[in-house]
Amino acid sequence: MKHLAKNPSGFYSFRIRIPNAYRDYFNQTEIVKALRTKSYNEARKLCKLVTADTMKLLQTLKLGVFDEAQEKLLVNQYLSNIMTPIS
């Protein structure tokens, strides 16, 4: 899977590069989220969920239907949710 990474300890994480056009909203160049599993199959499922949420946000930003303040709020909510541990 494209956004699935495995660390030396054997745990998987979600990792995606933020497109240049949206880096001002994120103040970072990539998003990394620990998936807290060593199971490839479980990591794939979790990665698909996180990827879908991320792509939905990026598509929303690309459409440009919100003003800058609303876009920043959407990004902050996304980052808050993405940093919540997966149980």
DSSP file (Angstrom, degrees, kcal/mol; ACC not computed):
  #  RESIDUE AA STRUCTURE BP1 BP2  ACC     N-H-->O    O-->H-N    N-H-->O    O-->H-N    TCO  KAPPA ALPHA  PHI   PSI    X-CA   Y-CA   Z-CA
    1    1 A M    >         0   0    0      0, 0.0     3,-0.9     0, 0.0    43,-0.0   0.000 360.0 360.0 360.0 144.2    0.0    0.0    0.0
    2    2 A K  T 3   +     0   0    0      1,-0.2     0, 0.0     3,-0.0     0, 0.0   0.854 360.0  34.6 -63.8 -40.6    1.2    3.5   -0.9
    3    3 A H  T 3  S+     0   0    0     13,-0.1    12,-2.5    11,-0.0     2,-0.5   0.172  93.5 104.8-105.5  17.3    0.8    5.2    2.5
    4    4 A L  E <   +A   14   0A   0     -3,-0.9     2,-0.3    10,-0.2    10,-0.2  -0.868  44.9 178.7-103.7 127.3    1.7    2.3    4.7
    5    5 A A  E     -A   13   0A   0      8,-2.9     8,-2.8    -2,-0.5     2,-0.5  -0.942  17.5-148.4-127.9 149.8    5.1    2.2    6.4
    6    6 A K  E     -A   12   0A   0     -2,-0.3     6,-0.2     6,-0.2    32,-0.1  -0.972  14.2-145.8-119.4 128.9    6.7   -0.2    8.8
    7    7 A N    >   -     0   0    0      4,-3.0     3,-2.2    -2,-0.5     6,-0.0  -0.396  34.8 -97.0 -87.6 170.5    9.1    0.9   11.4
    8    8 A P  T 3  S+     0   0    0      0, 0.0    -1,-0.1     0, 0.0    -2,-0.0   0.740 123.1  60.6 -60.1 -22.7   12.1   -1.1   12.6
    9    9 A S  T 3  S-     0   0    0      2,-0.1     3,-0.1     1,-0.0    29,-0.0   0.565 119.8-108.6 -80.2  -8.1   10.1   -2.4   15.6
   10   10 A G  S <  S+     0   0    0     -3,-2.2     2,-0.3     1,-0.3    -1,-0.0   0.443  76.0 131.3  96.6   0.0    7.6   -4.0   13.3
   11   11 A F        -     0   0    0     25,-0.0    -4,-3.0     1,-0.0    -1,-0.3  -0.626  50.2-131.1 -87.4 147.0    4.7   -1.5   13.9
   12   12 A Y  E     -A    6   0A   0     25,-2.5    23,-2.2    -2,-0.3    24,-0.6  -0.641  22.9-175.9 -96.5 153.8    2.9    0.0   11.0
   13   13 A S  E     -AB   5  34A   0     -8,-2.8    -8,-2.9    21,-0.2     2,-0.4  -0.975  27.3-117.9-142.9 158.2    2.1    3.7   10.4
   14   14 A F  E     +AB   4  33A   0     19,-3.1    19,-2.5    -2,-0.3     2,-0.4  -0.807  35.9 178.9 -92.1 135.6    0.2    5.8    7.9
   15   15 A R  E     + B   0  32A   0    -12,-2.5     2,-0.3    -2,-0.4    17,-0.2  -0.985   6.8 167.0-144.2 129.9    2.4    8.3    6.1
   16   16 A I  E     - B   0  31A   0     15,-2.2    15,-2.7    -2,-0.4     2,-0.4  -0.998  31.5-126.3-144.0 140.1    1.5   10.8    3.4
   17   17 A R  E     - B   0  30A   0     -2,-0.3    13,-0.3    13,-0.2    12,-0.1  -0.674  27.9-128.4 -81.4 135.6    3.2   13.8    1.9
   18   18 A I        -     0   0    0     11,-2.9     5,-0.1    -2,-0.4    -1,-0.0  -0.739  28.9-111.9 -85.1 127.2    1.2   17.0    2.0
   19   19 A P    >>  -     0   0    0      0, 0.0     3,-2.1     0, 0.0     4,-0.6  -0.258  25.7-115.6 -57.2 145.3    1.0   18.7   -1.4
   20   20 A N  G >4 S+     0   0    0      1,-0.3     3,-1.1     2,-0.2     4,-0.4   0.841 112.4  63.2 -51.4 -39.3    2.9   22.0   -1.6
   21   21 A A  G 34 S+     0   0    0      1,-0.2    -1,-0.3     2,-0.1     3,-0.1   0.713 110.6  38.0 -61.7 -20.9   -0.3   23.9   -2.2
   22   22 A Y  G X> S+     0   0    0     -3,-2.1     4,-1.1     1,-0.1     3,-0.9   0.370  83.8  98.7-113.8   2.8   -1.7   22.9    1.2
   23   23 A R  H <X>S+     0   0    0     -3,-1.1     4,-2.8    -4,-0.6     5,-0.6   0.810  75.8  63.7 -65.3 -29.3    1.4   23.0    3.4
   24   24 A D  H 345S+     0   0    0     -4,-0.4    -1,-0.3     1,-0.2    -2,-0.1   0.843 103.4  49.6 -62.9 -31.5    0.5   26.5    4.8
   25   25 A Y  H <45S+     0   0    0     -3,-0.9    -1,-0.2     1,-0.2    -2,-0.2   0.849 120.1  34.9 -72.9 -34.2   -2.6   25.0    6.3
   26   26 A F  H  <5S-     0   0    0     -4,-1.1    -2,-0.2     2,-0.2    -1,-0.2   0.719  87.8-144.0 -95.3 -24.1   -0.7   22.1    8.0
   27   27 A N  T  <5S+     0   0    0     -4,-2.8     2,-0.3     1,-0.2    -3,-0.1   0.816  74.8  76.8  57.9  32.1    2.6   23.7    8.9
   28   28 A Q  S   <S-     0   0    0     -5,-0.6    -1,-0.2     1,-0.0    -2,-0.2  -0.967  78.4-129.7-159.5 165.5    4.3   20.4    8.1
   29   29 A T  S    S+     0   0    0     -2,-0.3   -11,-2.9     1,-0.2     2,-0.3   0.647  86.5  16.8 -98.4 -17.0    5.4   18.5    5.0
   30   30 A E  E     -B   17   0A   0    -13,-0.3     2,-0.5    -4,-0.1   -13,-0.2  -0.981  63.8-130.0-150.7 162.1    3.8   15.1    5.9
   31   31 A I  E     -B   16   0A   0    -15,-2.7   -15,-2.2    -2,-0.3     2,-0.4  -0.963  23.6-176.3-114.8 130.8    1.3   13.5    8.1
   32   32 A V  E     -B   15   0A   0     -2,-0.5     2,-0.4   -17,-0.2   -17,-0.2  -0.996   2.3-180.0-128.5 130.5    2.4   10.4   10.1
   33   33 A K  E     -B   14   0A   0    -19,-2.5   -19,-3.1    -2,-0.4     2,-0.3  -0.987  26.8-128.9-132.9 124.5    0.0    8.4   12.3
   34   34 A A  E     -B   13   0A   0     -2,-0.4    52,-0.4   -21,-0.2   -21,-0.2  -0.538  12.9-163.5 -68.3 129.9    0.9    5.3   14.2
   35   35 A L        -     0   0    0    -23,-2.2   -22,-0.2    -2,-0.3    -1,-0.1   0.536  25.7-138.9 -93.3  -8.2   -1.5    2.5   13.5
   36   36 A R        +     0   0    0    -24,-0.6     2,-0.3     1,-0.2   -23,-0.1   0.836  62.5 104.4  56.5  41.5   -0.4    0.6   16.6
   37   37 A T        -     0   0    0    -25,-0.4   -25,-2.5     1,-0.1    -1,-0.2  -0.997  54.8-161.4-147.8 149.8   -0.4   -2.8   15.0
   38   38 A K        +     0   0    0     -2,-0.3     2,-0.5   -27,-0.2    -1,-0.1   0.443  68.8 103.4-102.0  -5.9    2.2   -5.3   13.7
   39   39 A S     >  -     0   0    0      1,-0.2     4,-2.5   -27,-0.1     5,-0.2  -0.678  61.0-154.9 -81.6 121.9   -0.4   -7.1   11.7
   40   40 A Y  H  > S+     0   0    0     -2,-0.5     4,-2.5     2,-0.2     5,-0.2   0.916  94.4  50.9 -61.7 -44.0   -0.2   -6.3    8.0
   41   41 A N  H  > S+     0   0    0      1,-0.2     4,-1.7     2,-0.2    -1,-0.2   0.913 112.9  44.7 -63.1 -43.1   -3.8   -7.1    7.3
   42   42 A E  H  > S+     0   0    0      1,-0.2     4,-2.4     2,-0.2    -1,-0.2   0.904 112.4  52.7 -65.9 -41.3   -5.0   -4.9   10.2
   43   43 A A  H  X S+     0   0    0     -4,-2.5     4,-2.8     1,-0.2    -2,-0.2   0.886 106.5  53.4 -62.7 -39.2   -2.7   -2.1    9.2
   44   44 A R  H  X S+     0   0    0     -4,-2.5     4,-2.2     2,-0.2    -1,-0.2   0.923 109.5  48.0 -60.8 -44.9   -4.1   -2.2    5.6
   45   45 A K  H  X S+     0   0    0     -4,-1.7     4,-1.6     2,-0.2    -2,-0.2   0.940 115.1  44.4 -61.6 -47.6   -7.6   -1.8    6.9
   46   46 A L  H  X S+     0   0    0     -4,-2.4     4,-2.4     1,-0.2     5,-0.2   0.888 111.5  53.9 -65.0 -39.6   -6.7    1.1    9.2
   47   47 A C  H  X S+     0   0    0     -4,-2.8     4,-2.9     1,-0.2    -1,-0.2   0.891 105.4  53.6 -62.6 -40.4   -4.5    2.7    6.5
   48   48 A K  H  X S+     0   0    0     -4,-2.2     4,-2.2     2,-0.2    -1,-0.2   0.901 109.9  48.2 -61.5 -40.5   -7.5    2.7    4.0
   49   49 A L  H  X S+     0   0    0     -4,-1.6     4,-2.0     2,-0.2    -2,-0.2   0.932 114.7  43.6 -65.3 -46.6   -9.7    4.5    6.6
   50   50 A V  H  X S+     0   0    0     -4,-2.4     4,-2.3     1,-0.2    -2,-0.2   0.888 113.0  52.7 -68.4 -38.3   -7.1    7.2    7.3
   51   51 A T  H  X S+     0   0    0     -4,-2.9     4,-3.0    -5,-0.2     5,-0.2   0.917 108.0  51.4 -62.2 -43.2   -6.3    7.6    3.6
   52   52 A A  H  X S+     0   0    0     -4,-2.2     4,-2.1    -5,-0.2    -2,-0.2   0.920 111.3  47.1 -61.1 -44.4  -10.0    8.1    2.8
   53   53 A D  H  X S+     0   0    0     -4,-2.0     4,-1.9     2,-0.2    -1,-0.2   0.906 114.3  47.8 -62.8 -41.7  -10.3   10.8    5.5
   54   54 A T  H  X S+     0   0    0     -4,-2.3     4,-2.5     2,-0.2    -2,-0.2   0.922 111.9  47.9 -67.1 -45.1   -7.1   12.5    4.3
   55   55 A M  H  X S+     0   0    0     -4,-3.0     4,-2.5     1,-0.2    -1,-0.2   0.871 109.1  54.9 -64.8 -36.4   -8.1   12.4    0.6
   56   56 A K  H  X S+     0   0    0     -4,-2.1     4,-2.0    -5,-0.2    -1,-0.2   0.926 110.2  46.4 -62.0 -44.6  -11.6   13.8    1.5
   57   57 A L  H  X S+     0   0    0     -4,-1.9     4,-2.4     2,-0.2    -2,-0.2   0.937 112.6  49.1 -63.5 -47.3  -10.0   16.7    3.3
   58   58 A L  H  X S+     0   0    0     -4,-2.5     4,-2.2     1,-0.2    -2,-0.2   0.880 111.2  50.1 -62.9 -37.7   -7.5   17.4    0.5
   59   59 A Q  H  X S+     0   0    0     -4,-2.5     4,-1.9     2,-0.2    -1,-0.2   0.894 109.3  51.9 -65.9 -39.2  -10.3   17.3   -2.1
   60   60 A T  H  X>S+     0   0    0     -4,-2.0     4,-1.0     1,-0.2     5,-0.6   0.918 111.4  46.7 -62.3 -43.6  -12.4   19.7    0.0
   61   61 A L  H  <5S+     0   0    0     -4,-2.4     3,-0.4     1,-0.2    -1,-0.2   0.890 109.8  54.7 -64.7 -38.6   -9.4   22.1    0.1
   62   62 A K  H  <5S+     0   0    0     -4,-2.2    -1,-0.2     1,-0.2    -2,-0.2   0.859 101.1  58.5 -64.1 -36.3   -8.9   21.7   -3.6
   63   63 A L  H  <5S-     0   0    0     -4,-1.9    -1,-0.2    -5,-0.1    -2,-0.2   0.819  92.7-149.7 -64.5 -30.7  -12.5   22.7   -4.4
   64   64 A G  T  <5 +     0   0    0     -4,-1.0    -3,-0.1    -3,-0.4    -2,-0.1   0.809  49.4 137.3  67.8  30.9  -12.0   26.0   -2.6
   65   65 A V      < +     0   0    0     -5,-0.6     2,-0.3     2,-0.1    -4,-0.1   0.649  57.2  64.0 -83.7 -14.6  -15.6   26.4   -1.5
   66   66 A F  S    S-     0   0    0     -6,-0.3     2,-0.1    -5,-0.1     0, 0.0  -0.719  86.7-111.5-106.1 157.2  -14.7   27.6    2.0
   67   67 A D     >  -     0   0    0     -2,-0.3     4,-2.4     1,-0.1     5,-0.2  -0.341  41.7 -95.7 -78.4 171.9  -12.9   30.8    3.0
   68   68 A E  H  > S+     0   0    0      1,-0.2     4,-2.4     2,-0.2     5,-0.2   0.863 123.6  52.3 -60.1 -40.0   -9.4   30.6    4.5
   69   69 A A  H  > S+     0   0    0      1,-0.2     4,-1.9     2,-0.2    -1,-0.2   0.909 111.4  46.8 -63.5 -42.4  -10.6   30.6    8.1
   70   70 A Q  H  > S+     0   0    0      2,-0.2     4,-2.5     1,-0.2    -2,-0.2   0.890 111.2  52.1 -67.0 -39.0  -13.0   27.7    7.5
   71   71 A E  H  X S+     0   0    0     -4,-2.4     4,-2.4     2,-0.2    -2,-0.2   0.913 109.3  49.3 -63.6 -41.9  -10.3   25.8    5.7
   72   72 A K  H  X S+     0   0    0     -4,-2.4     4,-2.6     1,-0.2    -1,-0.2   0.886 110.0  51.8 -64.6 -37.6   -7.9   26.2    8.6
   73   73 A L  H  X S+     0   0    0     -4,-1.9     4,-2.5     2,-0.2    -2,-0.2   0.921 109.1  50.1 -63.4 -44.1  -10.6   25.1   11.0
   74   74 A L  H  X S+     0   0    0     -4,-2.5     4,-2.4     1,-0.2    -2,-0.2   0.919 112.2  47.6 -59.0 -44.3  -11.2   21.9    8.8
   75   75 A V  H  X S+     0   0    0     -4,-2.4     4,-2.9     2,-0.2     5,-0.2   0.919 111.3  50.3 -64.7 -43.6   -7.5   21.2    8.8
   76   76 A N  H  X S+     0   0    0     -4,-2.6     4,-2.1     1,-0.2    -1,-0.2   0.895 111.4  48.5 -62.8 -39.8   -7.2   21.7   12.6
   77   77 A Q  H  X S+     0   0    0     -4,-2.5     4,-2.4     2,-0.2    -1,-0.2   0.914 112.2  49.4 -64.9 -42.2  -10.2   19.4   13.2
   78   78 A Y  H  X S+     0   0    0     -4,-2.4     4,-3.1     2,-0.2     5,-0.2   0.946 111.8  47.6 -60.4 -49.0   -8.6   16.8   10.9
   79   79 A L  H  X S+     0   0    0     -4,-2.9     4,-1.4     1,-0.2    -1,-0.2   0.870 110.9  52.0 -63.2 -36.0   -5.3   17.0   12.7
   80   80 A S  H  < S+     0   0    0     -4,-2.1     4,-0.3    -5,-0.2    -1,-0.2   0.921 114.4  42.9 -64.0 -43.9   -7.0   16.7   16.1
   81   81 A N  H >< S+     0   0    0     -4,-2.4     3,-1.2     1,-0.2    -2,-0.2   0.881 110.8  54.6 -69.7 -38.3   -8.8   13.6   14.9
   82   82 A I  H 3< S+     0   0    0     -4,-3.1    -1,-0.2     1,-0.3    -2,-0.2   0.799 105.5  53.8 -68.3 -27.2   -5.8   12.0   13.2
   83   83 A M  T 3< S+     0   0    0     -4,-1.4    -1,-0.3    -5,-0.2    -2,-0.2   0.520  83.3 105.2 -86.3  -4.2   -3.8   12.3   16.4
   84   84 A T  S <  S-     0   0    0     -3,-1.2    -3,-0.0    -4,-0.3    -4,-0.0  -0.627  84.5-106.5 -73.5 129.9   -6.4   10.5   18.4
   85   85 A P        -     0   0    0      0, 0.0     2,-0.5     0, 0.0    -1,-0.1  -0.252  26.9-122.7 -58.9 141.4   -5.1    7.0   19.1
   86   86 A I              0   0    0    -52,-0.4   -40,-0.0     1,-0.1    -4,-0.0  -0.733 360.0 360.0 -82.3 128.5   -6.8    4.2   17.1
   87   87 A S              0   0    0     -2,-0.5    -1,-0.1     0, 0.0   -51,-0.0   0.451 360.0 360.0-101.3 360.0   -8.3    1.6   19.5
